[in-house]
Amino acid sequence: MSRQKKDAKPISIKMDKATFDRLEAYCERAGQSKTVAIERAINKLVDEYDDMLKAYESQKAGGHR
């Protein structure tokens, strides 16, 4: 039985060599694909941003200045 394909959108980016080398080394050590590593990194970044924004909005709504 083959794995179900995920609903995905292809993207193309240019990345500086040092960052690409770090990504490649990480993926080799972690045993994961570059796609999975990049998806996880983006999701972590956006989740952290959303949490920061919610905390800011909560402080603002509470009258802290």
PDB file of N, CA, C and O in Angstrom:
ATOM      1  N   MET A   1       0.853  -1.177   0.000  1.00  0.00           N
ATOM      2  CA  MET A   1       0.000   0.000   0.000  1.00  0.00           C
ATOM      3  C   MET A   1       0.894   1.234   0.000  1.00  0.00           C
ATOM      4  O   MET A   1       1.803   1.344   0.823  1.00  0.00           O
ATOM      5  N   SER A   2       0.646   2.139  -0.896  1.00  0.00           N
ATOM      6  CA  SER A   2       1.464   3.348  -0.986  1.00  0.00           C
ATOM      7  C   SER A   2       0.948   4.419  -0.036  1.00  0.00           C
ATOM      8  O   SER A   2      -0.218   4.426   0.361  1.00  0.00           O
ATOM      9  N   ARG A   3       1.843   5.310   0.307  1.00  0.00           N
ATOM     10  CA  ARG A   3       1.516   6.401   1.205  1.00  0.00           C
ATOM     11  C   ARG A   3       0.630   7.414   0.496  1.00  0.00           C
ATOM     12  O   ARG A   3       0.827   7.711  -0.682  1.00  0.00           O
ATOM     13  N   GLN A   4      -0.347   7.941   1.227  1.00  0.00           N
ATOM     14  CA  GLN A   4      -1.237   8.954   0.652  1.00  0.00           C
ATOM     15  C   GLN A   4      -0.463  10.254   0.471  1.00  0.00           C
ATOM     16  O   GLN A   4       0.268  10.684   1.363  1.00  0.00           O
ATOM     17  N   LYS A   5      -0.632  10.868  -0.685  1.00  0.00           N
ATOM     18  CA  LYS A   5       0.032  12.141  -0.956  1.00  0.00           C
ATOM     19  C   LYS A   5      -0.647  13.234  -0.161  1.00  0.00           C
ATOM     20  O   LYS A   5      -1.872  13.270  -0.042  1.00  0.00           O
ATOM     21  N   LYS A   6       0.182  14.144   0.392  1.00  0.00           N
ATOM     22  CA  LYS A   6      -0.410  15.249   1.132  1.00  0.00           C
ATOM     23  C   LYS A   6      -0.742  16.386   0.177  1.00  0.00           C
ATOM     24  O   LYS A   6      -0.151  16.518  -0.895  1.00  0.00           O
ATOM     25  N   ASP A   7      -1.685  17.188   0.588  1.00  0.00           N
ATOM     26  CA  ASP A   7      -2.067  18.362  -0.188  1.00  0.00           C
ATOM     27  C   ASP A   7      -0.935  19.371  -0.053  1.00  0.00           C
ATOM     28  O   ASP A   7      -0.779  19.979   1.006  1.00  0.00           O
ATOM     29  N   ALA A   8      -0.160  19.556  -1.080  1.00  0.00           N
ATOM     30  CA  ALA A   8       1.039  20.385  -0.992  1.00  0.00           C
ATOM     31  C   ALA A   8       1.123  21.375  -2.151  1.00  0.00           C
ATOM     32  O   ALA A   8       0.591  21.147  -3.238  1.00  0.00           O
ATOM     33  N   LYS A   9       1.799  22.463  -1.880  1.00  0.00           N
ATOM     34  CA  LYS A   9       2.073  23.484  -2.896  1.00  0.00           C
ATOM     35  C   LYS A   9       3.585  23.573  -3.057  1.00  0.00           C
ATOM     36  O   LYS A   9       4.289  23.767  -2.065  1.00  0.00           O
ATOM     37  N   PRO A  10       4.097  23.441  -4.250  1.00  0.00           N
ATOM     38  CA  PRO A  10       5.541  23.563  -4.449  1.00  0.00           C
ATOM     39  C   PRO A  10       5.982  25.027  -4.343  1.00  0.00           C
ATOM     40  O   PRO A  10       5.258  25.938  -4.743  1.00  0.00           O
ATOM     41  N   ILE A  11       7.177  25.229  -3.799  1.00  0.00           N
ATOM     42  CA  ILE A  11       7.757  26.567  -3.761  1.00  0.00           C
ATOM     43  C   ILE A  11       9.209  26.475  -4.211  1.00  0.00           C
ATOM     44  O   ILE A  11       9.808  25.400  -4.213  1.00  0.00           O
ATOM     45  N   SER A  12       9.745  27.586  -4.580  1.00  0.00           N
ATOM     46  CA  SER A  12      11.148  27.653  -4.969  1.00  0.00           C
ATOM     47  C   SER A  12      11.760  28.853  -4.259  1.00  0.00           C
ATOM     48  O   SER A  12      11.210  29.953  -4.303  1.00  0.00           O
ATOM     49  N   ILE A  13      12.897  28.641  -3.608  1.00  0.00           N
ATOM     50  CA  ILE A  13      13.560  29.736  -2.899  1.00  0.00           C
ATOM     51  C   ILE A  13      15.052  29.734  -3.218  1.00  0.00           C
ATOM     52  O   ILE A  13      15.608  28.730  -3.664  1.00  0.00           O
ATOM     53  N   LYS A  14      15.678  30.864  -2.983  1.00  0.00           N
ATOM     54  CA  LYS A  14      17.134  30.949  -3.022  1.00  0.00           C
ATOM     55  C   LYS A  14      17.578  31.092  -1.582  1.00  0.00           C
ATOM     56  O   LYS A  14      17.016  31.883  -0.824  1.00  0.00           O
ATOM     57  N   MET A  15      18.590  30.324  -1.207  1.00  0.00           N
ATOM     58  CA  MET A  15      19.077  30.303   0.162  1.00  0.00           C
ATOM     59  C   MET A  15      20.590  30.455   0.127  1.00  0.00           C
ATOM     60  O   MET A  15      21.264  29.870  -0.721  1.00  0.00           O
ATOM     61  N   ASP A  16      21.120  31.251   1.059  1.00  0.00           N
ATOM     62  CA  ASP A  16      22.576  31.403   1.055  1.00  0.00           C
ATOM     63  C   ASP A  16      23.223  30.057   1.398  1.00  0.00           C
ATOM     64  O   ASP A  16      22.633  29.222   2.084  1.00  0.00           O
ATOM     65  N   LYS A  17      24.433  29.873   0.909  1.00  0.00           N
ATOM     66  CA  LYS A  17      25.119  28.582   1.014  1.00  0.00           C
ATOM     67  C   LYS A  17      25.304  28.145   2.462  1.00  0.00           C
ATOM     68  O   LYS A  17      25.134  26.967   2.780  1.00  0.00           O
ATOM     69  N   ALA A  18      25.649  29.078   3.338  1.00  0.00           N
ATOM     70  CA  ALA A  18      25.880  28.714   4.739  1.00  0.00           C
ATOM     71  C   ALA A  18      24.602  28.152   5.375  1.00  0.00           C
ATOM     72  O   ALA A  18      24.655  27.160   6.102  1.00  0.00           O
ATOM     73  N   THR A  19      23.474  28.774   5.106  1.00  0.00           N
ATOM     74  CA  THR A  19      22.200  28.298   5.649  1.00  0.00           C
ATOM     75  C   THR A  19      21.841  26.949   5.047  1.00  0.00           C
ATOM     76  O   THR A  19      21.387  26.051   5.755  1.00  0.00           O
ATOM     77  N   PHE A  20      22.043  26.805   3.736  1.00  0.00           N
ATOM     78  CA  PHE A  20      21.749  25.529   3.087  1.00  0.00           C
ATOM     79  C   PHE A  20      22.619  24.420   3.663  1.00  0.00           C
ATOM     80  O   PHE A  20      22.136  23.315   3.909  1.00  0.00           O
ATOM     81  N   ASP A  21      23.902  24.708   3.879  1.00  0.00           N
ATOM     82  CA  ASP A  21      24.810  23.702   4.443  1.00  0.00           C
ATOM     83  C   ASP A  21      24.365  23.294   5.844  1.00  0.00           C
ATOM     84  O   ASP A  21      24.426  22.117   6.200  1.00  0.00           O
ATOM     85  N   ARG A  22      23.920  24.266   6.638  1.00  0.00           N
ATOM     86  CA  ARG A  22      23.411  23.952   7.986  1.00  0.00           C
ATOM     87  C   ARG A  22      22.157  23.089   7.896  1.00  0.00           C
ATOM     88  O   ARG A  22      22.004  22.125   8.647  1.00  0.00           O
ATOM     89  N   LEU A  23      21.263  23.437   6.978  1.00  0.00           N
ATOM     90  CA  LEU A  23      20.037  22.666   6.786  1.00  0.00           C
ATOM     91  C   LEU A  23      20.359  21.232   6.382  1.00  0.00           C
ATOM     92  O   LEU A  23      19.805  20.278   6.928  1.00  0.00           O
ATOM     93  N   GLU A  24      21.244  21.100   5.438  1.00  0.00           N
ATOM     94  CA  GLU A  24      21.605  19.775   4.942  1.00  0.00           C
ATOM     95  C   GLU A  24      22.235  18.922   6.051  1.00  0.00           C
ATOM     96  O   GLU A  24      21.908  17.744   6.193  1.00  0.00           O
ATOM     97  N   ALA A  25      23.132  19.518   6.830  1.00  0.00           N
ATOM     98  CA  ALA A  25      23.775  18.790   7.925  1.00  0.00           C
ATOM     99  C   ALA A  25      22.743  18.394   8.984  1.00  0.00           C
ATOM    100  O   ALA A  25      22.764  17.274   9.495  1.00  0.00           O
ATOM    101  N   TYR A  26      21.848  19.316   9.305  1.00  0.00           N
ATOM    102  CA  TYR A  26      20.789  19.015  10.269  1.00  0.00           C
ATOM    103  C   TYR A  26      19.936  17.846   9.790  1.00  0.00           C
ATOM    104  O   TYR A  26      19.661  16.920  10.553  1.00  0.00           O
ATOM    105  N   CYS A  27      19.522  17.887   8.544  1.00  0.00           N
ATOM    106  CA  CYS A  27      18.661  16.837   7.996  1.00  0.00           C
ATOM    107  C   CYS A  27      19.359  15.481   8.012  1.00  0.00           C
ATOM    108  O   CYS A  27      18.730  14.461   8.297  1.00  0.00           O
ATOM    109  N   GLU A  28      20.642  15.466   7.712  1.00  0.00           N
ATOM    110  CA  GLU A  28      21.390  14.203   7.754  1.00  0.00           C
ATOM    111  C   GLU A  28      21.438  13.658   9.179  1.00  0.00           C
ATOM    112  O   GLU A  28      21.229  12.465   9.400  1.00  0.00           O
ATOM    113  N   ARG A  29      21.714  14.542  10.152  1.00  0.00           N
ATOM    114  CA  ARG A  29      21.786  14.111  11.559  1.00  0.00           C
ATOM    115  C   ARG A  29      20.423  13.676  12.082  1.00  0.00           C
ATOM    116  O   ARG A  29      20.316  12.675  12.791  1.00  0.00           O
ATOM    117  N   ALA A  30      19.384  14.425  11.734  1.00  0.00           N
ATOM    118  CA  ALA A  30      18.042  14.161  12.252  1.00  0.00           C
ATOM    119  C   ALA A  30      17.308  13.073  11.470  1.00  0.00           C
ATOM    120  O   ALA A  30      16.284  12.557  11.918  1.00  0.00           O
ATOM    121  N   GLY A  31      17.839  12.732  10.307  1.00  0.00           N
ATOM    122  CA  GLY A  31      17.203  11.698   9.495  1.00  0.00           C
ATOM    123  C   GLY A  31      15.868  12.131   8.923  1.00  0.00           C
ATOM    124  O   GLY A  31      14.925  11.343   8.856  1.00  0.00           O
ATOM    125  N   GLN A  32      15.793  13.384   8.511  1.00  0.00           N
ATOM    126  CA  GLN A  32      14.562  13.867   7.913  1.00  0.00           C
ATOM    127  C   GLN A  32      14.852  14.641   6.635  1.00  0.00           C
ATOM    128  O   GLN A  32      15.972  15.095   6.397  1.00  0.00           O
ATOM    129  N   SER A  33      13.824  14.777   5.829  1.00  0.00           N
ATOM    130  CA  SER A  33      13.993  15.478   4.562  1.00  0.00           C
ATOM    131  C   SER A  33      14.065  16.981   4.791  1.00  0.00           C
ATOM    132  O   SER A  33      13.644  17.482   5.833  1.00  0.00           O
ATOM    133  N   LYS A  34      14.597  17.685   3.816  1.00  0.00           N
ATOM    134  CA  LYS A  34      14.635  19.145   3.879  1.00  0.00           C
ATOM    135  C   LYS A  34      13.214  19.707   3.911  1.00  0.00           C
ATOM    136  O   LYS A  34      12.957  20.700   4.591  1.00  0.00           O
ATOM    137  N   THR A  35      12.301  19.084   3.189  1.00  0.00           N
ATOM    138  CA  THR A  35      10.911  19.546   3.181  1.00  0.00           C
ATOM    139  C   THR A  35      10.326  19.505   4.587  1.00  0.00           C
ATOM    140  O   THR A  35       9.731  20.481   5.045  1.00  0.00           O
ATOM    141  N   VAL A  36      10.494  18.387   5.266  1.00  0.00           N
ATOM    142  CA  VAL A  36       9.951  18.248   6.622  1.00  0.00           C
ATOM    143  C   VAL A  36      10.606  19.250   7.563  1.00  0.00           C
ATOM    144  O   VAL A  36       9.918  19.889   8.359  1.00  0.00           O
ATOM    145  N   ALA A  37      11.915  19.395   7.484  1.00  0.00           N
ATOM    146  CA  ALA A  37      12.631  20.330   8.357  1.00  0.00           C
ATOM    147  C   ALA A  37      12.158  21.765   8.129  1.00  0.00           C
ATOM    148  O   ALA A  37      11.938  22.504   9.089  1.00  0.00           O
ATOM    149  N   ILE A  38      12.002  22.160   6.881  1.00  0.00           N
ATOM    150  CA  ILE A  38      11.571  23.525   6.569  1.00  0.00           C
ATOM    151  C   ILE A  38      10.125  23.737   7.000  1.00  0.00           C
ATOM    152  O   ILE A  38       9.801  24.788   7.553  1.00  0.00           O
ATOM    153  N   GLU A  39       9.242  22.753   6.757  1.00  0.00           N
ATOM    154  CA  GLU A  39       7.850  22.871   7.205  1.00  0.00           C
ATOM    155  C   GLU A  39       7.786  23.055   8.717  1.00  0.00           C
ATOM    156  O   GLU A  39       7.056  23.914   9.210  1.00  0.00           O
ATOM    157  N   ARG A  40       8.550  22.249   9.452  1.00  0.00           N
ATOM    158  CA  ARG A  40       8.541  22.348  10.916  1.00  0.00           C
ATOM    159  C   ARG A  40       9.083  23.697  11.376  1.00  0.00           C
ATOM    160  O   ARG A  40       8.542  24.299  12.303  1.00  0.00           O
ATOM    161  N   ALA A  41      10.139  24.169  10.740  1.00  0.00           N
ATOM    162  CA  ALA A  41      10.731  25.458  11.126  1.00  0.00           C
ATOM    163  C   ALA A  41       9.749  26.605  10.870  1.00  0.00           C
ATOM    164  O   ALA A  41       9.607  27.499  11.704  1.00  0.00           O
ATOM    165  N   ILE A  42       9.082  26.580   9.736  1.00  0.00           N
ATOM    166  CA  ILE A  42       8.110  27.633   9.417  1.00  0.00           C
ATOM    167  C   ILE A  42       6.942  27.590  10.401  1.00  0.00           C
ATOM    168  O   ILE A  42       6.509  28.628  10.901  1.00  0.00           O
ATOM    169  N   ASN A  43       6.437  26.394  10.677  1.00  0.00           N
ATOM    170  CA  ASN A  43       5.326  26.274  11.623  1.00  0.00           C
ATOM    171  C   ASN A  43       5.729  26.760  13.012  1.00  0.00           C
ATOM    172  O   ASN A  43       4.942  27.427  13.684  1.00  0.00           O
ATOM    173  N   LYS A  44       6.945  26.435  13.449  1.00  0.00           N
ATOM    174  CA  LYS A  44       7.425  26.897  14.754  1.00  0.00           C
ATOM    175  C   LYS A  44       7.534  28.421  14.773  1.00  0.00           C
ATOM    176  O   LYS A  44       7.113  29.058  15.739  1.00  0.00           O
ATOM    177  N   LEU A  45       8.084  29.002  13.733  1.00  0.00           N
ATOM    178  CA  LEU A  45       8.229  30.450  13.645  1.00  0.00           C
ATOM    179  C   LEU A  45       6.868  31.143  13.710  1.00  0.00           C
ATOM    180  O   LEU A  45       6.691  32.101  14.463  1.00  0.00           O
ATOM    181  N   VAL A  46       5.921  30.666  12.933  1.00  0.00           N
ATOM    182  CA  VAL A  46       4.594  31.287  12.882  1.00  0.00           C
ATOM    183  C   VAL A  46       3.868  31.084  14.216  1.00  0.00           C
ATOM    184  O   VAL A  46       3.210  32.004  14.702  1.00  0.00           O
ATOM    185  N   ASP A  47       3.978  29.892  14.814  1.00  0.00           N
ATOM    186  CA  ASP A  47       3.345  29.648  16.117  1.00  0.00           C
ATOM    187  C   ASP A  47       3.911  30.587  17.174  1.00  0.00           C
ATOM    188  O   ASP A  47       3.152  31.153  17.961  1.00  0.00           O
ATOM    189  N   GLU A  48       5.231  30.762  17.207  1.00  0.00           N
ATOM    190  CA  GLU A  48       5.858  31.659  18.180  1.00  0.00           C
ATOM    191  C   GLU A  48       5.420  33.113  17.945  1.00  0.00           C
ATOM    192  O   GLU A  48       5.177  33.850  18.900  1.00  0.00           O
ATOM    193  N   TYR A  49       5.323  33.510  16.704  1.00  0.00           N
ATOM    194  CA  TYR A  49       4.861  34.862  16.383  1.00  0.00           C
ATOM    195  C   TYR A  49       3.417  35.051  16.848  1.00  0.00           C
ATOM    196  O   TYR A  49       3.083  36.061  17.469  1.00  0.00           O
ATOM    197  N   ASP A  50       2.559  34.062  16.540  1.00  0.00           N
ATOM    198  CA  ASP A  50       1.155  34.150  16.952  1.00  0.00           C
ATOM    199  C   ASP A  50       1.041  34.243  18.477  1.00  0.00           C
ATOM    200  O   ASP A  50       0.239  35.023  18.990  1.00  0.00           O
ATOM    201  N   ASP A  51       1.840  33.449  19.202  1.00  0.00           N
ATOM    202  CA  ASP A  51       1.820  33.489  20.663  1.00  0.00           C
ATOM    203  C   ASP A  51       2.257  34.865  21.168  1.00  0.00           C
ATOM    204  O   ASP A  51       1.652  35.409  22.091  1.00  0.00           O
ATOM    205  N   MET A  52       3.308  35.426  20.563  1.00  0.00           N
ATOM    206  CA  MET A  52       3.794  36.735  20.957  1.00  0.00           C
ATOM    207  C   MET A  52       2.723  37.796  20.701  1.00  0.00           C
ATOM    208  O   MET A  52       2.500  38.673  21.535  1.00  0.00           O
ATOM    209  N   LEU A  53       2.072  37.713  19.560  1.00  0.00           N
ATOM    210  CA  LEU A  53       1.027  38.670  19.211  1.00  0.00           C
ATOM    211  C   LEU A  53      -0.156  38.573  20.173  1.00  0.00           C
ATOM    212  O   LEU A  53      -0.693  39.595  20.601  1.00  0.00           O
ATOM    213  N   LYS A  54      -0.562  37.357  20.513  1.00  0.00           N
ATOM    214  CA  LYS A  54      -1.664  37.169  21.465  1.00  0.00           C
ATOM    215  C   LYS A  54      -1.293  37.752  22.828  1.00  0.00           C
ATOM    216  O   LYS A  54      -2.125  38.397  23.466  1.00  0.00           O
ATOM    217  N   ALA A  55      -0.065  37.538  23.280  1.00  0.00           N
ATOM    218  CA  ALA A  55       0.377  38.072  24.569  1.00  0.00           C
ATOM    219  C   ALA A  55       0.365  39.596  24.534  1.00  0.00           C
ATOM    220  O   ALA A  55      -0.061  40.239  25.494  1.00  0.00           O
ATOM    221  N   TYR A  56       0.826  40.168  23.443  1.00  0.00           N
ATOM    222  CA  TYR A  56       0.828  41.623  23.291  1.00  0.00           C
ATOM    223  C   TYR A  56      -0.589  42.172  23.314  1.00  0.00           C
ATOM    224  O   TYR A  56      -0.868  43.149  24.008  1.00  0.00           O
ATOM    225  N   GLU A  57      -1.482  41.549  22.559  1.00  0.00           N
ATOM    226  CA  GLU A  57      -2.869  42.001  22.503  1.00  0.00           C
ATOM    227  C   GLU A  57      -3.551  41.845  23.852  1.00  0.00           C
ATOM    228  O   GLU A  57      -4.380  42.673  24.229  1.00  0.00           O
ATOM    229  N   SER A  58      -3.211  40.796  24.575  1.00  0.00           N
ATOM    230  CA  SER A  58      -3.768  40.574  25.902  1.00  0.00           C
ATOM    231  C   SER A  58      -3.312  41.671  26.872  1.00  0.00           C
ATOM    232  O   SER A  58      -4.109  42.193  27.651  1.00  0.00           O
ATOM    233  N   GLN A  59      -2.032  42.007  26.813  1.00  0.00           N
ATOM    234  CA  GLN A  59      -1.501  43.081  27.655  1.00  0.00           C
ATOM    235  C   GLN A  59      -2.156  44.407  27.296  1.00  0.00           C
ATOM    236  O   GLN A  59      -2.528  45.184  28.176  1.00  0.00           O
ATOM    237  N   LYS A  60      -2.295  44.659  26.014  1.00  0.00           N
ATOM    238  CA  LYS A  60      -2.888  45.908  25.526  1.00  0.00           C
ATOM    239  C   LYS A  60      -4.340  46.019  25.983  1.00  0.00           C
ATOM    240  O   LYS A  60      -4.777  47.088  26.411  1.00  0.00           O
ATOM    241  N   ALA A  61      -5.079  44.931  25.896  1.00  0.00           N
ATOM    242  CA  ALA A  61      -6.487  44.916  26.298  1.00  0.00           C
ATOM    243  C   ALA A  61      -6.634  45.079  27.815  1.00  0.00           C
ATOM    244  O   ALA A  61      -7.640  45.600  28.297  1.00  0.00           O
ATOM    245  N   GLY A  62      -5.622  44.628  28.557  1.00  0.00           N
ATOM    246  CA  GLY A  62      -5.664  44.732  30.010  1.00  0.00           C
ATOM    247  C   GLY A  62      -5.287  46.103  30.529  1.00  0.00           C
ATOM    248  O   GLY A  62      -5.343  46.342  31.735  1.00  0.00           O
ATOM    249  N   GLY A  63      -4.909  46.998  29.655  1.00  0.00           N
ATOM    250  CA  GLY A  63      -4.579  48.366  30.053  1.00  0.00           C
ATOM    251  C   GLY A  63      -3.144  48.566  30.490  1.00  0.00           C
ATOM    252  O   GLY A  63      -2.808  49.631  31.008  1.00  0.00           O
ATOM    253  N   HIS A  64      -2.288  47.578  30.296  1.00  0.00           N
ATOM    254  CA  HIS A  64      -0.872  47.736  30.638  1.00  0.00           C
ATOM    255  C   HIS A  64      -0.184  48.542  29.558  1.00  0.00           C
ATOM    256  O   HIS A  64      -0.275  48.211  28.376  1.00  0.00           O
ATOM    257  N   ARG A  65       0.496  49.588  29.953  1.00  0.00           N
ATOM    258  CA  ARG A  65       1.188  50.419  28.955  1.00  0.00           C
ATOM    259  C   ARG A  65       2.607  50.637  29.339  1.00  0.00           C
ATOM    260  O   ARG A  65       3.345  51.311  28.621  1.00  0.00           O
TER     261      ARG A  65
END
